[in-house]
Amino acid sequence: MFQKRNRRSLKQALEQAGDTDLRGLKAAVAERQERVAQLQFELSDTQADLERFERVYEAQVGSLQERLRSLEAEVEQARLRAAHRAQWGDRADSPDFNADAVEQFRRTWTPREKTSEPQPAPPVSDETKAELKNLFRALAKRFHPDLVTDLDEKRRRQKVMSQINSAYAAQNIAEMKKLAQKSDRPEAPAARSREQIIVDLKTEIVRLDRVILALDRQLRDLINSHTVRLMLEVSIAERNGENLLVEMAADIRIEIARLEVELEMIGQG
């Protein structure tokens, strides 16, 4: 019985192999699956680059920007107090004068204790980067949740894909290789007629086209975001021998110094 079923499956496979219509549709599905994997890689790769850039940006510029915002608020508050003193005289310096506004200012602008930032991953070689990219593409082709229709399998793949994205962002090749050992658990194919196979393949092509469109839109939106544009500007400047983040930090320090002088002059007024 088992051998007879195998012979029937082999005969069906041989018939399908000689069917040009089926071959063309299957090739179209495979092409779209490859495109989904490529787009997912580009999206995850850009997000990983962005996370690394944001850590560098925060270290060089972010804390200065926070200080600048706090100082701007202090100067504004000092201007208000100076205006109050001009209008109300010594009463403006009373502890009870406009206490609500002062307390609100304190709560709003007192720096919150920062949580420790995760340390960036150590740099990896170009060879390892190439291996990571190849691994990611292969894993995305195997585990991308949009490549299946079964809801339980889709949920399983979403968890695996999240692990793949995290491992790639951390440039953790050992974890990527470990994830490559996971079972694919593909959907078990049911016996179908040629006509049903053609209908299913055409339906899958339409579905994958929608997936490609959605991924392409996500990637385009990410690339057009302000932070990614800044990251690209910093990268271009670096190739020209310039350090845009250092220049930004210098400009912010100049503005901080100006505001500190203004704050001191207001206090002496």
Secondary structure by P-SEA (a helix, b strand, c coil): caaaaaaaaaaaaaaaaacaaaaaaaaaaaaaaaaaaaaaaaaaaaaaaaaaaaaaaaaccaaaaaaaaaaaaaaaaaaaaaaaaacccccccccccaaaaaaaaaaacccccccccccccccccaaaaaaaaaaaaaaaacccccccccaaaaaaaaaaaaaaaaaaaaccaaaaaaaaaccccccccccccaaaaaaaaaaaaaaaaaaaaaaaaaaaaaaacaaaaaaaaaaaaaaacccaaaaaaaaaaaaaaaaaaaaaaaaac
